[in-house]
Amino acid sequence: MLDRLHKIQYTPYDMHGNVWEWTQDCWHTNYSGAPTDGSAWTTGCSDNTRVLRGGSWGNFPAGLRSAFRIRNFPGLRDDSIGFRLARTP
């Protein structure tokens, strides 16, 4: 695995390119009015879609970054879509 080549615990190889990652944020066309405290943006939604970030194994390299986002309906299931579990200490 690529992460074994590095001395740090987590690397960019652990973060991008596996599957699109669902977020809690609903879709907005821009960031005007977005929360500034890092919380999910769940108000003022333009429709019922949610944000997916990061690209997947099926994307070109330009789409494999956290800032790259698309939207889709929460009921969508696909082999290129998933979610990331995270916990705080």
Backbone torsions as a table, in degrees:
resi	resn	phi	psi	omega
1	MET	NA	148.8	-177.1
2	LEU	-63.5	-34.2	-176.7
3	ASP	-67.0	-19.4	177.9
4	ARG	-72.2	-16.2	179.5
5	LEU	-80.6	-10.0	-174.3
6	HIS	-112.7	151.7	-179.1
7	LYS	-83.8	-23.4	-179.0
8	ILE	-82.4	156.2	-174.1
9	GLN	-67.3	-45.5	-178.8
10	TYR	-121.7	141.0	-177.2
11	THR	-129.3	168.8	174.9
12	PRO	-59.2	-24.8	178.3
13	TYR	-63.6	-24.9	179.3
14	ASP	-81.4	-11.6	-167.7
15	MET	-106.8	-27.7	-169.0
16	HIS	-128.0	151.8	167.8
17	GLY	90.0	-5.8	178.4
18	ASN	-79.3	-71.1	177.1
19	VAL	-138.3	157.9	169.1
20	TRP	-59.3	141.9	-178.6
21	GLU	-111.1	123.2	174.5
22	TRP	-63.1	144.7	170.6
23	THR	-119.7	167.9	177.3
24	GLN	-78.7	-18.7	-177.4
25	ASP	-64.7	138.5	169.1
26	CYS	-86.0	163.5	-173.3
27	TRP	-74.6	133.1	168.8
28	HIS	-132.5	146.1	-175.6
29	THR	-71.0	-22.0	177.2
30	ASN	-149.6	-177.0	-175.7
31	TYR	-96.9	10.3	177.9
32	SER	-64.8	119.2	-179.0
33	GLY	90.2	5.3	-179.7
34	ALA	-68.8	150.7	176.0
35	PRO	-59.4	142.9	-179.8
36	THR	-101.1	-0.1	-177.3
37	ASP	-101.3	8.4	179.0
38	GLY	86.5	-0.4	-179.9
39	SER	-76.5	163.1	178.7
40	ALA	-66.3	146.6	179.9
41	TRP	-99.9	94.8	-173.6
42	THR	-114.8	10.4	179.2
43	THR	-116.9	157.2	177.4
44	GLY	66.9	30.5	-176.7
45	CYS	-67.4	138.8	-178.5
46	SER	-79.6	-24.8	177.1
47	ASP	-159.2	-163.3	-177.4
48	ASN	-91.7	13.7	-177.6
49	THR	-87.3	157.1	177.7
50	ARG	-119.2	162.8	-177.5
51	VAL	-87.7	136.1	169.4
52	LEU	-115.5	140.1	-177.2
53	ARG	-128.2	156.1	164.7
54	GLY	93.9	-12.3	-178.5
55	GLY	73.0	176.9	-178.7
56	SER	-141.6	-177.3	179.4
57	TRP	-58.5	-19.3	-178.7
58	GLY	-91.5	2.1	-177.4
59	ASN	-98.5	159.6	171.0
60	PHE	-72.2	157.1	-177.5
61	PRO	-53.4	-33.3	-179.0
62	ALA	-61.6	-24.3	-179.7
63	GLY	-91.4	-0.3	-176.5
64	LEU	-96.2	69.9	178.2
65	ARG	-152.7	152.8	-176.0
66	SER	-59.9	-33.4	-177.5
67	ALA	-74.3	-16.9	179.7
68	PHE	-76.7	124.2	-176.6
69	ARG	-139.5	152.4	173.7
70	ILE	-136.9	178.3	177.1
71	ARG	-129.8	155.1	174.3
72	ASN	-163.4	171.8	-179.3
73	PHE	-79.9	139.9	-175.5
74	PRO	-57.0	-24.3	-179.8
75	GLY	-79.1	-5.7	-178.6
76	LEU	-65.2	133.6	175.5
77	ARG	-124.0	135.6	-177.7
78	ASP	-161.3	155.3	-179.3
79	ASP	-74.8	-2.7	177.9
80	SER	-110.1	13.3	-178.6
81	ILE	-125.7	135.8	178.3
82	GLY	-154.4	-154.9	177.2
83	PHE	-150.8	161.5	-179.4
84	ARG	-111.5	128.4	174.0
85	LEU	-87.8	136.7	179.4
86	ALA	-139.6	150.9	174.7
87	ARG	-141.2	155.9	176.9
88	THR	-106.2	151.5	-178.4
89	PRO	-64.6	NA	NA
